[in-house]
Amino acid sequence: MKPFSPPARVLLGPGPSECAPEVLAALTRPTLGHLDPQFLALMDEVRAGLRTALRTQNELCFPVSGTGTAGMETVLVNLLEPGDAALIGVAGYFGARLAEIARRAGAKVTEVPGEWGRALAPEALRRAAGGKRFALVAVVHGETSTGVCTELAPMRALADELGALLVADCVTTLGGARLEVDAWGLDGVYSGTQKCLAAPCGLAPVTLSARALEKLAARKTPVQSWYLDMALVKAYWGEQRAYHHTAPIQNIYALHEALRLLHEEGLEARWKRHETHARALWAGLAALGLECLVPEAERLFPLTAVRVPAAVDELAVRRFLLERYSLEIGGGLGALKGKIWRIGLMGAGSKRANVELVLSALRAALAAQGWKAAGDPLPAVHAAYA
């Protein structure tokens, strides 16, 4: 085996996103033991940083060792017991994954189907509930497969009506769009480090409310997963420091640095930066003559879904961008496979240079297939920034 030297890519897909140089440098720091006093102090800073980023005072707030899906599974297997009723919104690939994991946890799942490319409304879930009681209501805040942002605050009243805990998938929104865990009454939230936090893959920030912890404490059956049992893991992250598993030391260094950079920039400023560059991208796409999948009021700022024009080979466009520009964007998943591109402007990658680069590169890739752009996207981008 030879040393691996990866090419420098511009990562503008659905994740992972570009890591800041300071975050990459943090990965090279000397390894400490997972019970070293200095590392334990760093863990406390990570917990505090995540609480600020999530806008919560929850006691349980730390990163789970695993990717965003590990966070999804953590929340569901801890808050659902066999036979519990779960109401889950499914308007994209990751809503469907939520429903599947809930079923595997033994829950009786009622799926609320929605159009891929539109936000789910509380009324749709209310109709599907049919007046029944549920243990848990789960929705995706930022649906990575469609570029849709669903409002979470109105879901709290619905969950209260149903006697349910409210769970939200915030993998794409943490650090890139407004997220208010306490103010919106969210009981279980999970995310990933590789998107708007701009840290490496491998950690899943998770937080549970006091209501959720009461549900966990009152379980009649053991949590399905020993590794993801929060009653066990929180003993390591809390004052007890009880051994559970060997933490991914370097990944936690990187997350600490990513959170430091987030708070140095300011959370509100970080949200505004993602919005500013997304709106400039939308203006450029419109100038090219390309359509976004999602109505503007329901779009995610960190990720934009773009309809593939008729007679254009979407895979060939992505290959052109990778080979000619060393630039990566994403294709569609599930029902949208072959129908959209997904352009991510997340974390350190959310910047003007990337907006102008991806629009110019798209124009060239489409021209190579004989597709004629409506116009030059850059004047529209400049006007959007002005």
Protein Blocks (a to p, Z undefined) as FASTA:
>chain_A
ZZddddddddfbebdcdddfklmmmmmpccddfkbfklmmmmmmmmmmmmmmnopabfba
cddeddfklmmmmmmmmmpcehiacddddfbfklmmmmmmmmmnopacddddddehiacd
fklmmmmnnopacfbdcddfbacknopacdfklmmmmmmmnopacdddfklmgopaccdf
klnopabdcddfklmnopaehiacddddfklmmmmmmpcbdcfblklmmklmmmmmmmno
pafbdcdfklmmmmmmmmmmmmmnopklmmmmmmmmmmmmmmmmmmnopacfbdfklpcf
kbccddddehiafklmmmmmmmmnopacdddehjlgokaccdddehjllcfklmmmmmmm
mmmmmmmnopacfbdfklmmmmmmZZ
